[in-house]
Amino acid sequence: MGNESINWDKLGFDYIKTDKRYLAHWHDGEWDKGTLTEDNQLHISEGSTALHYGQQCFEGLKAYRAKDGSINLFRPDQNAARMQRSCSRLLMPHVPTEQFIEACKQVVRANERFIPPYGTGGALYLRPFVIGVGDNIGVRTAPEFIFSVFCIPVGPYFKGGMKPHNFVISSYDRAAPQGTGAAKVGGNYAASMMPGSEARKYGFADAIYLDPLTHSKIEEVGSANFFGITHDDQFITPKSPSVLPGITRLSLIELAESRLGLKVIEGDVFIDKLDQFKEAGACGTAAVISPIGGISYKDKMHVFHSETEVGPVTQRLYQELTGIQFGEIEGPAGWIVKV
Ligand SMILES: Cc1ncc(COP(=O)(O)O)c(C=O)c1O
């Protein structure tokens, strides 16, 4: 069945109510097997820890309509594992990897008519989440939990081709040095709303966060990870306990080395040493690979390759990654899971 009501070329990143979502409950020490439901409203206790104390976490991954017509999930086992780490950090029960992937597949199948056709550049974005629910008032772990997965069709991040964006260094932190930065939990995103909105008010694409302990090293680019390509072709990406370990970042680390022959370094990216890079970019499920034109720091703009043109290494990484996701190029073993 097609979907005549969606203009695939106009899709952005906006909520659209799709047909079905997966819903499972945890009580008495285990998850039930979950069901698909048409209802997109949750009815939860007013005392839910998710509402008061931020006891919740989420994931983001995409299903792609591949060149041969099949449907690809990109490394969903990695999203399952990251959600388990987020759950551990906030004292929530793990969703087993098998149940996580099965829930994603069920949601994709039940909403197949919302998957953007191959060639449009769009994908079906999946949003799994776990929230603490049930009657409660004290700061303690919830008596019950919900695991749900919903989906929305999203357009390509860049309409009309890949373009560099400018970013600004924020004076705010999104996470604390030994806090929850490495977990995909709502609190980090709540903390990033004001800096992000200030950055956009001044015409930047988003805020870049420095390490919260010394404010001397780049950590993250809005809701994406940073990478830079040095003049001698090293791929460098920050390593820190307060950075979210992105699955796109993890994948680029492997592709940069195995397919582009770059030396990969996970380490410090000092804000006063940006001139070591000939190219820089942001990477993530939503951002895919977004070239960074320039970074504004203390009212000075540092431009990398160009503010208008994409650098050649960034372009190659983009082609390799999206080629694998859309089934045009063979990926490393286990990266693509067919729905
Ligand atoms: C803060 C933050 N950093 C990095 C990423 C990139 O992670 P991934 O590549 O798994 O989407 C995201 C997006 O999910 C994010 O929200």
The ligand as an SDF file (V2000), in Angstrom:
LIG
                    3D

 16 16  0  0  0  0  0  0  0  0999 V2000
   24.3530   14.1680   22.1330 C   0  0  0  0  0  0  0  0  0  0  0  0
   24.5270   13.2500   20.9650 C   0  0  0  0  0  0  0  0  0  0  0  0
   25.7540   12.9400   20.5570 N   0  0  0  0  0  0  0  0  0  0  0  0
   25.9640   12.1130   19.5080 C   0  0  0  0  0  0  0  0  0  0  0  0
   24.9170   11.5620   18.8080 C   0  0  0  0  0  0  0  0  0  0  0  0
   25.1700   10.6390   17.6640 C   0  0  0  0  0  0  0  0  0  0  0  0
   24.8330    9.3180   17.9810 O   0  0  0  0  0  0  0  0  0  0  0  0
   24.3580    8.2980   16.8650 P   0  0  0  0  0  0  0  0  0  0  0  0
   25.4110    8.2770   15.8280 O   0  0  0  0  0  0  0  0  0  0  0  0
   24.2520    6.9940   17.5810 O   0  0  0  0  0  0  0  0  0  0  0  0
   23.0710    8.7760   16.3490 O   0  0  0  0  0  0  0  0  0  0  0  0
   23.6080   11.8810   19.1860 C   0  0  0  0  0  0  0  0  0  0  0  0
   22.4570   11.3680   18.4260 C   0  0  0  0  0  0  0  0  0  0  0  0
   21.8820   10.3800   18.7330 O   0  0  0  0  0  0  0  0  0  0  0  0
   23.3970   12.7180   20.3000 C   0  0  0  0  0  0  0  0  0  0  0  0
   22.1690   13.0250   20.6960 O   0  0  0  0  0  0  0  0  0  0  0  0
  1  2  1  0
  2  3  1  0
  2 15  2  0
  3  4  2  0
  4  5  1  0
  5  6  1  0
  5 12  2  0
  6  7  1  0
  7  8  1  0
  8  9  2  0
  8 10  1  0
  8 11  1  0
 12 13  1  0
 12 15  1  0
 13 14  2  0
 15 16  1  0
M  END
$$$$
